[in-house]
Amino acid sequence: MGIYYCQRQLTVAILMAFLLLAAVSALPLNPTPQPSVGGRVVPEEDGTISVPPSCIGRCEKCTPCKPVLVSVPPEIKRPLQYYPRKWKCQCGGKLYDP
């Protein structure tokens, strides 16, 4: 009974170690911080993540100056399903370049 009990404990310990190793190996090694605006992650249409600019001192004397994504209509007038977006700094209803 003693030998079989030790063998069983060893088997359970090896199985637990394997499961723990499998779970840890599924985690990313260097998780990248998610860019956010006001605590929100900002994914692009194609799935990439866009980093908001620093708007410190960009809105003249207006506060609070916050980064926002705005659509940029093309110079040629034609219907598009997607307008490119770019970052601007916004304060008091006005937009400023970052």
Protein Blocks (a to p, Z undefined) as FASTA:
>chain_A
ZZmmmmmmmmmmmmmmmmmmmmmmmpcfbdcddddeehiacddfkopacddddfehkloj
accddddddddddfbdcddfbdcddddddeehiacdZZ
